[in-house]
Amino acid sequence: MVNVPKYKDTSLSFEERVNDLVAQMSLKEKAAQLIHKSCAIPRLGIPSYNWWNESLHGVARAGVSTMFPQAIGLAATFDTELLEEVGDVIATEGRAKHHEFARKNDRGIYKGLTFWAPNINIFRDPRWGRGHETYGEDPYLSGKLGVAYINGIQGNDPKYLKAAACAKHFAVHSGPEELRHEFNAQVNKKDLYETYLPAFRDAVKDGNVEAIMGAYNAVNGEPCCGSETLLEQILRQEWEFQGHVVSDCWAVVDFHEGHRVTSTKQESAALAINNGCDLNCGSMYKYLVRGVEEGLISEETIDTSVKRLMMTRMKLGMFDEESNVPYANILFEVNDSKEHNELALETAKKSLVLLKNKDNFLPLNKEKTKSIAVIGPNANSREALIGNYEGTASQYITVLDGIRSALPDSRIYYAEGCELYNKKQSALDHPEDRISEAISIAERSDVVVLCLGLDATIEGEEMHESNTFGSGDKPTLELPGLQRDLMKKLHETGKPIVLVNLSGSAIALNWADEHLPAVVQAWYPGAQGGKAIASLIFGEYSPSARLPVTFYKSSEELPDFHDYSMKNRTYRYMENEALYSFGYGLSYTSFIYKPVNQLDHSFSTSENINIQLSIQNTGEMEAEEAIQIYVRNIEASVRVPNLELKGFKKIKLKPKEEKVIEFTVTPRDLSLITEEGIRVIEPGHYQIFIGGSQPDKRSVHLTDSNILTYEVNITGERNVLSY
């Protein structure tokens, strides 16, 4: 009879198996498991494992996979069911690739099952270069979409994880990129618990996320990856997080080189692991053994972290026979499949926001469009499709490709018009040498599709070698280079222009809003993006996406980028009128909202409020609608947001179809955060708004739709809620 080691005995609990496995390791072996490139332990049958993998919007950096829209585009769908489906496909492809690589003994970087996504930082300032990796500016939306994505990644098996998700970057992290290795984000308790922490709390409490990644910066003087406040008090004690914590890559080096809170490498390693950072992406944990020898770290502390990491590997089935692990037999052939790419196309369609459509200029009639000019630096750009942390698609469909395919019998003209940000391509060029060509083809066309914006080479991460402005951050909200000049000169031809703005963040599109008949915000829509954009322009479906960020009129109205106070930031606290508001987006049809049940005017501080309403598609086209619920506290004892999103749902309606929808507003939805960071529900007067947008004046004017308003009084005692 074969003597099976306890750690391989599947009849035992994972905890028993992990304890047995770690007990057999030496100190050096244990320390070697705490670096992202963990070493093999042949005598225990443990292969090497690289923890570093990425899946922001598809399996990244590991060859060909299905490429979905960038995360900010996924957020614009306002669709949790879709986000879970996208996460599930990513995990499926990750599993297929991982096992095929392992069969070839390829266990390198980006080949594992621990995905460092989603990024649920709050996109508090549109100048931040990495904002397009997030789900936008709202804590509620970010939390709900983050949980949906995590559920898709991690699967629903009662024993095993399909893959391990990792919510990042914990916490209070959103630029400036240039200073991230030394920056100290100063934040009060109200903003911390009201804005910067809720999405992470949701990921832990509702999503049961397996991992949390710390941020580079410090918060109130504590480097995030060694913060007792964040990692021990909040994450482990308040939220009872059971998974593992990983540092951002080489963030522990910043303890002594950037933040200067330690003096030596072993002191930095000790600060991180003693405060609950289990896995070091980088090399500082090579000094753990020396830290033990110097009395800076106990071996028991190292044991705790190793056990957390081995638990994750156990949950992924890495110590079990593949036949016992339900996800280990996914065929390699499912990767980049037709079905997955169809989902990527559908997701891209649902991510596109129609910002302006004067006199129903869109959709264009294919039969009547005999010639079309596709112009702009992003018209035929792969880079404008993909965003960052991207994989490799087997096919890329640019906007030009999509329009050519949609209009096979029409004359399609193309001109770049100008560079994305440079004013000339080479030293010998005249600065505007491509604009005349663009004007010429516009003059010969029925309509112009103008593709402007950015790409991840000019908004992104600090370390990216191609970032041109501010280490990835934007200096202003204006279109760079000659793009505005190109737009204005094409307008002078008198030909109608559809602006397609491909960017991962808000741009000040004031001039376009004033002068052009149609504006589409396309984000970085993924490998199928050009086909989705053409489908929208020619009316093959009705747009349903909503803005997950505010489009401001200028950067001048924004607070200092370094200031982490939420005063005058995002729709929740902004003081001026937006160009396009959070939650805004147009459709090719119209919807009418009507109340169904009559609400009592008074509820206690412990009661739920159940609301029934009907919504009808009053137009002639089948369409989806993003129903949104906002609450406003009229009599709060402390400063509170202007409005707060507290519910959303995507529904599809046929022409003239009507559905009854029910929403529940809980005491938690009506609660506020005090200046001391305590969540309470107070008696007083509240407003609840339900419709296809915010109830702000600008959105109501642009959408010309009705918003249901409910006035309620909350009575009883002021109650403290658990965070």
Salt bridges, closest charged atoms under 4 A:
GLU29 OE1 - ARG43 NH2 2.69
GLU54 OE1 - LYS168 NZ 3.43
ASP88 OD1 - LYS162 NZ 2.73
GLU93 OE2 - HIS340 ND1 2.72
GLU100 OE1 - ARG103 NH1 3.04
GLU100 OE2 - LYS104 NZ 2.73
ASP106 OD2 - LYS111 NZ 2.56
ASP125 OD2 - ARG127 NH2 2.72
ASP125 OD2 - ARG569 NH1 2.78
GLU133 OE2 - ARG130 NE 2.72
GLU177 OE1 - ARG180 NH1 3.36
ASP191 OD1 - ARG639 NH2 3.65
GLU194 OE2 - LYS190 NZ 2.90
GLU194 OE1 - ARG572 NH2 3.73
ASP202 OD1 - ARG201 NH1 3.52
ASP206 OD2 - ARG201 NH1 3.94
GLU210 OE1 - LYS315 NZ 3.10
GLU240 OE1 - LYS205 NZ 3.87
ASP248 OD2 - HIS169 NE2 3.69
ASP254 OD2 - HIS181 ND1 2.77
ASP278 OD2 - ARG236 NH2 3.05
ASP278 OD1 - ARG308 NH1 2.83
GLU299 OE2 - LYS30 NZ 2.72
ASP303 OD1 - LYS30 NZ 2.59
ASP320 OD1 - ARG17 NH2 2.36
GLU322 OE2 - HIS99 ND1 3.55
GLU416 OE1 - ARG434 NH1 1.88
GLU419 OE2 - ARG434 NH1 3.79
GLU432 OE1 - LYS489 NZ 2.72
GLU461 OE2 - ARG130 NH1 3.13
GLU461 OE2 - ARG180 NH1 3.04
GLU462 OE1 - ARG180 NH2 3.05
GLU462 OE1 - HIS181 NE2 3.22
GLU478 OE1 - ARG484 NH1 3.59
ASP513 OD2 - ARG698 NH2 3.38
GLU540 OE2 - LYS366 NZ 3.02
ASP560 OD1 - HIS562 ND1 3.00
GLU575 OE2 - LYS567 NZ 3.19
GLU577 OE1 - LYS553 NZ 3.56
GLU620 OE2 - LYS656 NZ 3.30
GLU624 OE2 - LYS350 NZ 3.54
GLU625 OE1 - ARG546 NH2 2.70
GLU658 OE2 - LYS594 NZ 3.31
GLU675 OE2 - ARG639 NE 3.04
GLU682 OE2 - ARG718 NE 3.07
GLU711 OE1 - HIS685 NE2 2.64
